[in-house]
Amino acid sequence: MTKLLVNEKDVVVPGELLVEGMDYLPGFGTYREGDNIYSGRLGLVTLDGRTIKLLKLSGRYSPKRNDTIICKVVDVNFSGWRLETNSPYSAMLSMKDATSEFIARGADLTQYYKIGDNIICKITNVTSQKLIDVTMKGPGLRKLMGGRIVPINTNKVPRVIGKQGSMVSMIKQATNARIMVGQNGLVWIQGDIPAMELLAVRTIQKIEDEAHVSGLTDRIKEFLEKETGTTLGGTSNVVQETN
Amino acid sequence: MSYKKRIDNRSFDEMRKIEAKVGVIKRADGSASFKIGNTWAYAAVYGPRNLYPKFLQNPEKGILRCNYNMLPFSSSSDRVRPGGSRRSKEISMVTEKALSPVLNLDDFPNAVVDVFIELPQTEAGSRCAGICAASMALADAGLDMKDLVCAVSVGRVDDKLAVDLDYSEEAYEDGPVADIPVAMLPNLGKISLLQMDGLVKKEQLQEVLDKAKKACAEIYKIQKQALKEKYRVV
């Protein structure tokens, strides 16, 4: 007799009994002990058919292939650049992946990226020992000049982006700022007017704080309209926010 | 003479009042406070993060590093000399060993998870409070954990067994006293810390563990509630 002891979207803590019986399968963040399934981390319950899995709510960024991340150059060596990734591990950008230009042997690599530069790049490979390779080849991947970087909780990046980028494009529309959201929880913001840049920062922090409250898009839209004194297009009516 | 009634009027199976809160330190990756009676522990978790010096790195999995520290003004008697001591080093070590069975750091080779336990106020049972706070903070930091860890000290005061001794009981002078801190994994029913200061009989030790198990179940409920409170969906 299988008994499901939790509901979808319940917050569960490590060691909590989720299911009694064999009719469910343990997914991410859960484990089976005897006939029962327990929670293996703090998370939000999601049911996917007969699989029970947990959605992460907290924790640092862990690098994954194909993620677009914002990094800072921390070292320059013979063959490329070492980048700080806002995770426990640093990434390597090799000369080959940095530019399509020809770089002569022994050239000074600081003319491309120097220590302290922020860049937006894409992870091409992560090994078992967490050696990270990144590339600059791809649409939108570039050095970030000026602006500011705001750190947010990695697990709330999807909320900041919104469905099909609805949230971030709404902020862009309201503040006229350029915004790049890295999967590693760093957001780059550059506005034409300082006040608007700050508004974008505040909006992003508001989203981070209220990410779990329902009706988020509408509230953010209202907030932006109030702050800017303009009416925004019906972004939230087109794309309905769930959760 | 025997110990008939507890000095602060609690029943022999009753713990002091417990308050637990999660997310008390914003800059940390995970944090919690755990207050039991007058003993108050804060735990902050940083990481997984880069580990240096490099010889400490383990290429197979991440390591856990705990640091237990009593603040200079925390004690009710003398000022505690700041910085590490033999005692704090021992407690840091046993805390680490009490927590590591639940933690899975296989995904973080060469990295470290740092746990800092600070005690602004103490009155017996500080290592147990530290372990309780640290396990909540680790869960808050989003790490892979099989279970939470709950800890309580059960002791013998003269001829009686009492849960969660306070300072006056630890210092009871009219008979023998034993203090036994126990840390448990409440769902898996395993013990990850068992120390003893003093003497008890073999049969009494079994009874101590039974009492600790019951008390830990209560602590687990409080920890669970504190964690859920932080992530409550409005």
Interface residues (C-beta under 8 A of the other chain):
Chain A: K9 V11 V13 P14 G15 E16 L17 G29 Y31 E33 Y38 G40 R41 L42 L44 K56 L57 S58 G59 R60 S62 P88 Y89 S90 S128 Q129 K130 N155 H212 V213 S214
Chain B: D29 G30 G47 P48 R49 N50 P59 G62 V102 N104 D107 F108 P109 N110 A111 A139 D140 A141 G142 L143 D144 M145 K146 D147 L148 L185 P186 N187 L188 Y220 Q223 K224 L227 K228 Y231 R232 V233 V234
